[in-house]
Amino acid sequence: MKRHNRSQPLRKGRVLMPNIAKFFSIPSHLQPRMEPHMQRSLRDKSQMLRAALLIIATFSGINFGAAEIAMAQPEESEKDAQYAIVIHGGAGGVPTSPEWIEQRTQVLNQALELGSTMLKEGRSSLETVEAVVRILEDSEHFNAGRGAVCNAEGKHELDATIMDGRNRATGAVGGVSIVKNPISLARLVMTETPHVLLVTAGAEEFARKFEEDASIEIVPNTYFATEHQRQAIERTKKALEQQEDDSMGTVGCVALDKSGNIAAATSTGGLTNKAFGRIGDSPIAGAGTFADNATCGVSCTGVGEDFIRNAIAYDISARMSYKGSSLQDAVREVLNSTDHPIRGGVIAIDHTGNIVIGFNTPGMSRAAADSNGRFEVHVKD
């Protein structure tokens, strides 16, 4: 398959909390105009916020220094994309192991190849995002499914959401521990129940009703116990902090199909050493996942509590709907907020096929393709 990358290169800027404009390298003529006293007030508040973050970092070991952020520019084309797909493998640290980088790259390529082929053949965005996320869930190199991190008890609890942009139909599961592919169980919640979210034992009882379904496989919790995650939880418990390299984040996919329908899906094992029963943003529609044909589809990754408190996925859509913001501006604004700071990343596609990728962590594995010839995978940059 011949591949062309006609998109503009990723633009990077330094995350310096006191200077909002530099965060995304906004041209001076596009920067908001403020009176001197407003500038001083904003600068003072930003400096106070950064000071507080640095104090937290000193005692927690978390590095809030200058991280990299990459914003993918919407492809400039005379026509909208007939279909588009974007995938993330979680925000957090940048993998340094050559073997780890190679494996992640291979899996992302496989997932992107499958997703773009399905969309090209006219398959729906909903079945596409489910199929793509299942590939990531089956790999031990991502924090979802097989590669899920350990909680504080050394066990694995998984969350997932899938959402249909045609009517905002949503299915989600939280805290499941015996389902191989939580994203497929989430879709069954959407299609086979009047509910949106099932959790823990209730979700697992529901799963057992579909053991004859090829998409649902019941496995022992030890299936998710990989050597990498065992070492990660040991490091975390010894240091009483989550190491950057241990934070593989989440997986997600957003797609636009030839019929103009958008779907989004997100799946995760959560945070290393999380409290038993903790559920993050991934299974919460509007926080970690959102899709609406009129605006966009979004999948998030990062510190889930930040995304829940600020309803990030929905906020991006709302900025487009209520403010008339472009998708790129909406993503920039939420990742750049100093009033409600978040830590993580976002992938999104709007109703015309524009793809936007943003993150304010050191790295985020990601991939994107569309009908205009774009096909790219990034793991270590």
C-alpha positions as CSV (number, residue, x, y, z in Angstrom):
1,M,0.0,0.0,0.0
2,K,1.5,3.3,-1.1
3,R,1.5,5.8,1.7
4,H,1.7,9.6,1.4
5,N,2.0,12.1,4.2
6,R,0.6,15.3,2.9
7,S,-0.1,16.8,6.3
8,Q,1.9,19.6,7.7
9,P,4.6,18.6,10.2
10,L,3.8,18.6,13.9
11,R,4.5,21.9,15.5
12,K,6.0,21.8,18.9
13,G,6.3,24.5,21.6
14,R,7.5,24.6,25.2
15,V,5.1,24.4,28.1
16,L,5.9,27.4,30.2
17,M,3.1,28.1,32.5
18,P,3.4,31.9,32.9
19,N,3.4,32.5,29.2
20,I,0.2,31.3,27.6
21,A,1.1,32.5,24.1
22,K,4.4,30.6,24.0
23,F,2.6,27.4,25.0
24,F,1.4,27.0,21.5
25,S,3.7,29.5,19.8
26,I,0.7,31.7,18.9
27,P,1.6,34.4,16.4
28,S,1.6,37.9,18.0
29,H,-1.1,39.2,15.8
30,L,-3.4,36.4,17.0
31,Q,-2.7,36.8,20.7
32,P,-5.5,38.3,22.8
33,R,-5.2,42.0,23.6
34,M,-5.2,42.9,27.3
35,E,-4.7,46.1,29.2
36,P,-1.5,46.4,31.2
37,H,-3.2,45.8,34.6
38,M,-4.9,42.7,33.2
39,Q,-1.5,41.4,31.9
40,R,0.0,41.9,35.4
41,S,-2.9,40.2,37.1
42,L,-2.7,37.2,34.7
43,R,1.1,37.0,35.1
44,D,0.8,37.1,38.9
45,K,-1.8,34.4,38.9
46,S,0.2,32.2,36.5
47,Q,3.3,32.6,38.6
48,M,1.5,31.7,41.7
49,L,0.1,28.6,40.0
50,R,3.5,27.5,38.7
51,A,5.0,28.0,42.2
52,A,2.3,25.8,43.7
53,L,3.0,23.1,41.1
54,L,6.7,23.3,41.7
55,I,6.1,22.8,45.4
56,I,3.9,19.8,44.7
57,A,6.6,18.5,42.3
58,T,9.3,18.9,45.0
59,F,7.5,16.6,47.4
60,S,5.9,14.2,44.9
61,G,8.7,13.7,42.5
62,I,6.5,14.7,39.6
63,N,8.2,16.7,36.9
64,F,6.1,19.7,35.9
65,G,9.0,21.3,34.0
66,A,9.0,22.2,30.3
67,A,7.2,19.4,28.5
68,E,6.6,19.1,24.8
69,I,3.3,19.7,23.1
70,A,2.5,18.7,19.6
71,M,-0.5,20.1,17.7
72,A,-1.3,18.4,14.4
73,Q,-2.4,21.0,11.9
74,P,-5.6,20.3,9.9
75,E,-4.6,19.2,6.4
76,E,-5.1,22.0,3.9
77,S,-7.0,20.5,1.0
78,E,-9.5,21.8,-1.6
79,K,-12.0,19.1,-0.4
80,D,-12.9,17.7,2.9
81,A,-11.7,14.2,3.8
82,Q,-14.2,11.5,2.9
83,Y,-13.0,9.6,6.0
84,A,-10.5,10.1,8.7
85,I,-9.1,8.2,11.7
86,V,-6.9,9.1,14.6
87,I,-5.5,6.8,17.4
88,H,-3.7,7.4,20.6
89,G,-1.7,5.0,22.8
90,G,-1.7,7.1,25.9
91,A,-0.1,10.3,27.1
92,G,2.8,10.2,29.6
93,G,6.5,9.3,29.3
94,V,8.4,8.7,26.1
95,P,9.4,5.0,25.7
96,T,13.2,4.6,25.6
97,S,13.6,0.9,25.0
98,P,14.2,0.2,21.3
99,E,12.2,-3.0,21.6
100,W,9.3,-1.2,23.3
101,I,9.3,1.5,20.6
102,E,9.4,-1.1,17.8
103,Q,6.5,-3.1,19.3
104,R,4.4,0.0,19.9
105,T,5.0,1.2,16.3
106,Q,4.1,-2.2,14.9
107,V,0.8,-2.4,16.8
108,L,-0.1,1.2,15.9
109,N,0.6,0.5,12.3
110,Q,-1.5,-2.6,12.4
111,A,-4.4,-0.7,14.1
112,L,-4.2,2.2,11.7
113,E,-4.0,-0.1,8.6
114,L,-7.1,-1.9,9.8
115,G,-9.0,1.2,10.7
116,S,-8.3,3.1,7.5
117,T,-9.1,0.0,5.3
118,M,-12.4,-0.4,7.1
119,L,-13.3,3.2,6.5
120,K,-12.2,3.1,2.9
121,E,-14.4,0.1,2.3
122,G,-17.4,2.0,3.6
123,R,-17.6,0.4,7.1
124,S,-19.1,2.5,9.9
125,S,-17.1,4.6,12.2
126,L,-18.6,2.8,15.2
127,E,-17.5,-0.7,14.2
128,T,-14.1,0.8,13.1
129,V,-13.2,2.4,16.5
130,E,-14.2,-0.8,18.3
131,A,-12.1,-3.0,16.0
132,V,-9.1,-0.6,16.4
133,V,-9.3,-0.4,20.1
134,R,-9.5,-4.2,20.4
135,I,-6.1,-4.4,18.7
136,L,-4.6,-2.1,21.3
137,E,-6.3,-3.9,24.1
138,D,-4.8,-7.2,22.9
139,S,-1.2,-5.8,23.1
140,E,0.7,-5.8,26.4
141,H,2.5,-2.6,25.2
142,F,-0.4,-0.3,26.0
143,N,-2.3,0.4,29.2
144,A,-5.6,-1.2,28.2
145,G,-6.7,-4.8,28.2
146,R,-3.8,-7.2,28.2
147,G,-1.3,-4.4,29.2
148,A,-3.5,-2.9,32.0
149,V,-1.6,-1.5,35.0
150,C,-1.8,-2.8,38.5
151,N,-3.9,-1.2,41.2
152,A,-2.7,-0.8,44.8
153,E,-3.7,-4.4,45.5
154,G,-1.7,-5.7,42.5
155,K,-4.9,-6.5,40.6
156,H,-6.3,-5.1,37.3
157,E,-9.5,-3.1,36.8
158,L,-10.4,-1.9,33.3
159,D,-12.6,0.8,32.0
160,A,-14.0,1.6,28.5
161,T,-16.4,3.8,26.6
162,I,-17.8,3.9,23.1
163,M,-20.0,6.7,21.7
164,D,-21.9,7.1,18.4
165,G,-22.0,10.7,17.0
166,R,-25.2,10.1,15.1
167,N,-27.4,10.2,18.3
168,R,-24.9,10.4,21.2
169,A,-25.7,6.7,22.0
170,T,-23.1,5.6,24.6
171,G,-22.0,2.4,26.3
172,A,-19.4,2.1,29.1
173,V,-18.0,-0.2,31.6
174,G,-16.0,0.5,34.7
175,G,-13.8,-1.6,37.1
176,V,-14.2,-4.9,35.1
177,S,-11.5,-7.5,35.9
178,I,-12.4,-10.6,33.8
179,V,-13.3,-9.2,30.4
180,K,-10.6,-9.5,27.8
181,N,-11.9,-6.7,25.6
182,P,-13.8,-4.1,27.6
183,I,-14.5,-1.9,24.6
184,S,-16.7,-4.7,23.1
185,L,-18.6,-5.1,26.4
186,A,-19.1,-1.3,26.4
187,R,-20.7,-1.5,22.9
188,L,-23.1,-4.2,24.2
189,V,-24.1,-2.0,27.0
190,M,-25.0,0.6,24.4
191,T,-26.9,-1.8,22.1
192,E,-28.4,-4.3,24.5
193,T,-29.4,-2.2,27.5
194,P,-31.2,1.1,28.2
195,H,-28.2,2.1,30.3
196,V,-25.0,4.0,29.6
197,L,-22.6,2.7,32.3
198,L,-22.3,-0.7,34.1
199,V,-19.5,-1.2,36.7
200,T,-17.6,-4.0,38.5
201,A,-19.6,-7.1,39.4
202,G,-22.8,-5.9,37.6
203,A,-20.8,-5.4,34.4
204,E,-19.2,-8.8,34.7
205,E,-22.5,-10.5,35.3
206,F,-23.8,-8.8,32.2
207,A,-20.7,-10.0,30.3
208,R,-21.4,-13.6,31.2
209,K,-24.7,-13.4,29.4
210,F,-22.7,-12.9,26.2
211,E,-20.1,-15.6,26.6
212,E,-21.3,-17.2,23.3
213,D,-20.7,-13.8,21.6
214,A,-17.4,-14.0,19.7
215,S,-16.5,-10.4,20.9
216,I,-16.8,-11.3,24.6
217,E,-14.2,-13.5,26.2
218,I,-14.1,-14.1,30.0
219,V,-10.5,-14.5,31.3
220,P,-8.9,-14.8,34.7
221,N,-7.5,-11.5,36.2
222,T,-4.0,-13.0,35.9
223,Y,-4.4,-12.7,32.1
224,F,-3.6,-9.0,32.5
225,A,-0.6,-9.6,34.7
226,T,2.5,-8.8,32.6
227,E,6.1,-8.6,33.8
228,H,6.3,-5.0,32.8
229,Q,3.4,-4.0,34.9
230,R,4.6,-6.1,37.8
231,Q,7.9,-4.2,37.8
232,A,6.1,-0.9,37.4
233,I,3.9,-1.4,40.5
234,E,7.0,-2.5,42.5
235,R,8.8,0.7,41.5
236,T,5.8,2.8,42.3
237,K,5.3,1.3,45.8
238,K,9.0,1.7,46.6
239,A,9.1,5.3,45.5
240,L,5.6,6.2,46.6
241,E,5.1,7.9,43.3
242,Q,4.2,7.1,39.8
243,Q,7.2,7.0,37.5
244,E,6.8,8.9,34.2
245,D,7.8,5.8,32.2
246,D,5.3,3.7,34.0
247,S,2.4,6.0,33.0
248,M,1.4,4.6,29.6
249,G,-1.9,6.3,29.9
250,T,-4.9,5.0,27.9
251,V,-5.8,4.0,24.3
252,G,-8.4,5.6,22.1
253,C,-9.7,6.0,18.6
254,V,-11.9,8.5,16.8
255,A,-13.2,8.0,13.3
256,L,-15.3,9.7,10.6
257,D,-16.8,7.4,8.0
258,K,-18.0,8.1,4.5
259,S,-21.5,8.6,5.6
260,G,-20.4,11.6,7.8
261,N,-20.8,9.7,11.1
262,I,-18.3,10.2,13.9
263,A,-17.6,7.7,16.6
264,A,-15.1,7.6,19.5
265,A,-13.8,4.9,21.8
266,T,-11.5,4.9,24.8
267,S,-10.2,2.0,26.9
268,T,-7.8,1.9,29.9
269,G,-6.3,0.1,32.9
270,G,-6.2,3.4,34.8
271,L,-3.3,4.7,36.9
272,T,-0.5,2.5,38.3
273,N,-1.1,2.0,42.1
274,K,-4.6,3.5,41.9
275,A,-6.9,2.8,44.8
276,F,-9.1,-0.3,44.6
277,G,-12.4,0.7,43.0
278,R,-11.0,3.9,41.5
279,I,-12.6,4.9,38.1
280,G,-11.2,7.6,36.0
281,D,-12.5,9.6,33.0
282,S,-12.3,6.8,30.4
283,P,-15.8,5.3,31.1
284,I,-17.4,8.6,31.6
285,A,-19.0,10.2,28.5
286,G,-18.2,13.8,28.3
287,A,-15.1,13.5,30.4
288,G,-12.8,11.1,28.5
289,T,-14.9,10.4,25.4
290,F,-17.4,12.3,23.3
291,A,-18.9,12.2,19.8
292,D,-21.4,14.3,18.0
293,N,-21.7,14.5,14.2
294,A,-22.5,18.2,14.4
295,T,-19.1,19.0,16.0
296,C,-16.5,16.4,16.6
297,G,-15.4,13.2,18.2
298,V,-12.9,13.2,21.1
299,S,-10.8,10.6,23.0
300,C,-8.7,11.8,26.0
301,T,-5.8,10.4,28.0
302,G,-4.0,11.6,31.1
303,V,-4.9,12.3,34.7
304,G,-8.5,11.2,34.7
305,E,-9.6,13.3,37.7
306,D,-8.6,16.5,35.8
307,F,-10.7,15.4,32.8
308,I,-13.7,14.5,34.9
309,R,-13.7,17.8,36.9
310,N,-13.5,19.8,33.7
311,A,-15.7,17.6,31.4
312,I,-12.9,18.0,28.8
313,A,-14.2,15.9,25.9
314,Y,-17.6,17.6,26.0
315,D,-16.0,21.0,26.6
316,I,-14.2,20.7,23.3
317,S,-17.4,20.0,21.5
318,A,-19.2,22.8,23.3
319,R,-16.6,25.4,22.4
320,M,-17.2,24.5,18.8
321,S,-21.0,24.6,19.1
322,Y,-21.5,27.6,21.4
323,K,-18.4,29.8,20.6
324,G,-17.9,28.8,17.0
325,S,-14.3,27.7,17.7
326,S,-12.5,25.5,15.3
327,L,-11.5,22.1,16.5
328,Q,-7.9,23.1,16.7
329,D,-8.7,26.2,18.8
330,A,-11.0,24.3,21.1
331,V,-8.3,21.7,21.8
332,R,-5.6,24.4,22.3
333,E,-7.8,26.3,24.7
334,V,-8.5,23.3,27.0
335,L,-4.9,22.1,27.1
336,N,-3.6,25.6,27.6
337,S,-6.0,26.6,30.4
338,T,-4.4,28.0,33.5
339,D,-7.7,28.5,35.3
340,H,-8.5,24.7,35.1
341,P,-5.2,23.0,34.2
342,I,-5.2,19.4,33.0
343,R,-2.3,17.0,32.3
344,G,-2.6,14.7,29.4
345,G,-3.6,14.6,25.7
346,V,-6.4,14.7,23.3
347,I,-7.2,13.3,19.8
348,A,-10.1,14.6,17.9
349,I,-11.8,14.8,14.4
350,D,-14.3,17.3,13.3
351,H,-17.3,16.8,11.0
352,T,-15.2,17.8,7.9
353,G,-12.4,15.3,8.6
354,N,-9.9,17.7,10.2
355,I,-7.6,15.8,12.7
356,V,-6.2,17.5,15.7
357,I,-3.7,15.9,18.2
358,G,-2.5,17.7,21.3
359,F,-0.7,16.8,24.5
360,N,1.2,18.6,27.3
361,T,3.1,15.6,28.6
362,P,6.6,14.5,27.5
363,G,5.1,12.2,24.9
364,M,2.0,10.5,23.5
365,S,2.0,7.6,21.0
366,R,-0.4,8.4,18.2
367,A,-1.3,7.6,14.6
368,A,-3.5,9.2,11.9
369,A,-4.8,8.6,8.4
370,D,-7.4,10.0,6.0
371,S,-8.8,9.7,2.5
372,N,-6.5,12.4,1.3
373,G,-3.4,10.2,1.7
374,R,-2.3,10.9,5.2
375,F,-0.8,7.9,7.0
376,E,1.5,8.5,9.9
377,V,2.6,6.9,13.2
378,H,4.6,8.6,16.0
379,V,5.8,6.8,19.1
380,K,9.1,8.5,20.3
381,D,8.6,12.1,19.0
